[in-house]
Structure formats: structure tokens, C-alpha cells
Amino acid sequence: SLPGEAGVNVLQLLKKNESTYVVTDSGIFKKETGGWSTLSNQSGWRIACKDVTGNVWIASDKIIVDEYGNKIVFPNEIARDTILSICWEDVNTIHVGTTNGAWTYNQRWNAIISSIGKKINSIIKDHNSDLWMATNDGLLQRKDGHWVNLDDYIMTEANERSYFCLAVQKDGRDIIYSSPHSIGCIAANGNHWVNTGAHGLPYGPVTTIRILGETLWLGTKKGAIKRGQNWYYYHGRRWLPDNQINDILPIDDHTV
């Protein structure tokens, strides 16, 4: 159970060392062996992430602040939109996706021009330090400093140019993505794959992807899915207090 001041709207779960961080729209709370501590009891938070050193950051539509109080203020152009995704590229560079495009901060803010007007649902970095963005108008990749919309070239029309979330597997070599009717993998070794309902995917679209080794944990609006050697679908009160999955935090092979 969460502390009372956390409310009931959990946005995100994070693990740092032996502590679990729970971000709700009422604040950020840390669970350790001795119990809960409150790191912030302010409201209006939307998303959380960890930087490349492991520090936890939470963002509202106006600022991003870490657990020690360090703060980055968003420009007015971001504050007019809703924050959907955040990715730290290195210790100095952060990318912020919104309902109307993405921005990069490194001492100053700059818009990513090819993303403007798009809904940026997810941003990740792969093992080559290339960036990927899941948007409502294509899967974007930054390679050698240039952004390309892969749906203009190689992605299947069945994806409807719409992508919900991204994750990396195999030390960042494989990109896992979700589209309206499938999840798929762009693999560094060329062994790409796509799973639809015909392959066993119980429900879509998948809005959360978390990875533990070779196992994928998938969140949807109607339950949680585990994809390992077999498919497992967790739906209904036998498994969940509510079927809406906001986030998943895999701990080990037996605990999520």
C-alpha cells in the first residue's frame, strides 16, 4: 500500500539501488526497508525518468527536477503542451517529447524541427547512441546527426504510422516498438520480427514495454501481458485491481 498522501493515480515506477520510487500526480515517494519517505508532495507531475548516472527526475509541464532539488525550467513553447516522454542522452543533454514535438536541452533549448507537430510518445537511445522517437506520424531515428522518418522508407503500412512506446533489448542493440495492432523488433543482426494477434498478442495497442532479460512485460488499457517462451495475459480481478496499466517495474524472474 502507498502512503495516504500519494493518492491513487500512480504514473510511474522506478528502481534505484535497493529503493523503489513511485511517482503519482501528488508527488514522488521512495520505498526502502524502513518504509516510505516523501521526496515531494507537490501535485501536477506527469512523468519520471532516470538520467545516465541513475538519479531520478520528475517532470511537470513547466519543469523537470531531480530528487535532490536540481531543476531545469522548460521554455514557454514546451509549457504550452503536455509532456509525454523524456530521455537523457548524456550527463548534459536531455530530450523532451510533448504533444506537439520534441525539444533538446544542453545549456539552452532547441526544437527538433522534424518532430514539430507530432505527438512524441516515447524517446530512447540505442547502443550506437542513435535516438529513436515513437510518434503519431512515424518512427523517427536520428543517425549520424540526421533525423529520418522510417515510415517514409521501410516500416509496414499496417503500423498506420502510429507508435506508442519503445524499449531497448540486448544491451541496446534491438529496438522494441508497439503500433496499433502489433509489437515488433528492429534487430541489429537483421533478425527482425513482428507479433500480432495471429502470433498470440492478446490485446493492443501496447502502451508500456518493460524488459527483463529475454522476457517482455507489456502494459495495455485492458491488462498486462508477459511474452517469454509463451504468452501470459493478466486481466480481471483475479490478477489486477484495475485493468488500466500505467507502468510496470520488473524486479526479478518472480516479481513485477
N, C-alpha and C positions, 0 to 999 in steps of 0.2 A: 504493500500500500504506500502511496505517496503521502508526504506531509500535507496537512489540510490547506496550507496557503498555496500549494501548487495548482489547485483547481483540478479539472478533469480533462482538459484539452492538451494532451501530450503531442508535441510537434516532432521531437527528435530524441534519439537515444545515442549516447556516445560512450566509449570506454577509453580511459586513460590510466595506465598502470593498473592498479587494483581497484580503481574507483569507477563507478558508473555515473554519468551525467545525464540528467533528464531535463530537457528543455520544454517548457509549456508556455502558453501565451501569458502566463502570470510570472514567469521568472525562470531561473536556472537553479537546479538543485543537485547536490552531489551526495551519492550514497557510498559510505565506507563501512568498515567493520563496526564502527561505533554508532552508526545510524546516519541520519540525514543532516546535511548542513545547507543553508540557503546562501547562494552566491549572489543572487539578485532577486528581488521581489517586485521589480518593475514589470509593467504589462506592455503589450504591443510587440513582442518578439515574434519573428516569423520563421527563422531558420538558424541552424547551427552548423559548425564545421570545425575541423582541426587544421592548424597550419602545419608547415613542414617540420616544425620542432615538437609538435604534439600538443601545443596549447589550444584550449577550447575557446572558440569565438561564437558569439550570438549576434544576430542582426535584426534590426527593425527596418522600417522603410527609410530611416534617416541616418542611422549609424551602425557600425559594427564595433563591438567591444569585446575584449578578452576577459578571462576570469580574474585578471589582476587589475582591471580598470583601464588598460590601454585602449585608446579609442581612435577610430578613423571615421570622419564625418563624410557622408555621401554628398555629392553635388546636387543642386536643385533638380537637375534633369533626372536623376535616379529617384529622388524623393517624391516625384510626381507619379511614379509607377510602384508596382508591388515587387518586392524581392522574392525570387523563386529559387536561385541557386548561387553558390559561392565556391570558388576553387582557388587555393593558394598555389601559385606556380613555383615560387621560391620564397625566401625569407622577406623579400621586399615587394613582391608582386602578387596582387590579388585580382581575380576576375569575378565580376558580379553580374549575374543574369537577372533580368527583370521581365515584366510582361510586355516590354517594348524595346528589347535589345540588351546588349551586354556592354559593360564598361571595364576598363583596366586601370588599376591604381599602382603607380610606382613613383612616389613623391608628388605626382599630380594625376588627375583623372583624364582619361581619353576614351572616346567611344570606339567600339569595334564596328566600323562602318558597315561591313557586310551583314551584321546582325540586326541592325536597326529596323524596327517594325516587326520583329519576330519575337515570339514568346520563348524565352530561354529556360527550358525546364530542368536542364542538368548540364554541368560542365565537369570534365575530368581531364587528367594528364596521363599520358602513357609512358612506357619505359624509354621512348626516344625524346621525351619532353615535348611531344606534339600534343596539342589541345584538341578536344572534341566537344561539340555542343549538340545536345538534343533539343530541337526546336519544333514549332508547329508548322515550319516550312522548310524541312530538310535537315539532314545530318551534316553539320559543319565540321571541317577539320582544318586546323592550322598546321601546315607542314612547310618547313624552311621559311617561316615568316609570312606565308601567304595563306589566306583563308579560301577554302573551296567548299562548295555545297555538293556533297557526294550524290544527292538525289538528282542532280543535273547530269550525272555520268553513269553511276554503277548500281545504285540501290533500286530494288524492285518497286514497281508501281503499286504493288499490294500493300506497301507500307504507308501509302497515302501521304507521303512527305511529312508524316507526323511521328514524333518520337517523344517518349515520356521520361525515360531515365537511362542512365549509363552507369557502368561499373567496369573495373579492370580485373583481369584474372591472369594467372601465371606471371606474376611479377610485372604486370602492366603490359604484357605482350599481346593479350587478347582483349578486345573491346566487346563487352556485352551490352546490348541495347534492347529496348522494348518499343514496339509500334502498336497500332490499334488492335491487331489480331495475332501478334507473334512476339517471341523473343528471339534474338539472333546473336551470332558471334562473328566478328571480323577478326580472324586469327592471323598472327604474324607468320605462321608456317603455311598459310593457304588453306588450312582445313576449316573453312567457314561452315557454319550451319545455321539453320532456321528451324524453330519449333513452333508449330501452330496447334490448333485443336486436334488436327488429324494425327499429330505426333504425341498427344497426351496433355497438352496445355489445358488446364481445366477452365480458365477464365481469363479475360483480358478487358481492357489493357492493364498491363503490369505497371504500377506506379512507383514501386520500390524494388531495387535489386541490391541484395547483400550477398557476399561470397565468403564461404569458409572452405578453403581447400578446393576440392572439385565439386562441392555442393553449392547450389544456388538457392537462396531464400528469396521468395518473390511476394510482394505485397500488392493487394488489389482492393477495390471497393467492396468486394464480396469474398473476403477470406485471404488466407495465407497459403502459399504453395512452396513445397520443397522439391527441388529437382536434383536427384543424385543418380544412382543406378536405376531408380524407379521414381515415379511421380507420387507425391502425397499432397492431399488437399485438405486443409483445415478450415472448416466452415461450420457455423452454427454454434449454439451454446455448449455443445459438448466440448469444444476446443477454445472458444473465444467469448469474452464478454460482449463483443461487438464485431461485426464483420468488416467494418472500415479499418484498414490497416494504414496507419500513418508512418510507421517506421519499424524496422526490425534490427535487433542487435544480436548477432550470433556470438556466443561466448565460447562454446566448445562443441564437440561432436554430440553432446547430450543435452545442451542447454541453449535456448534462444530467448 
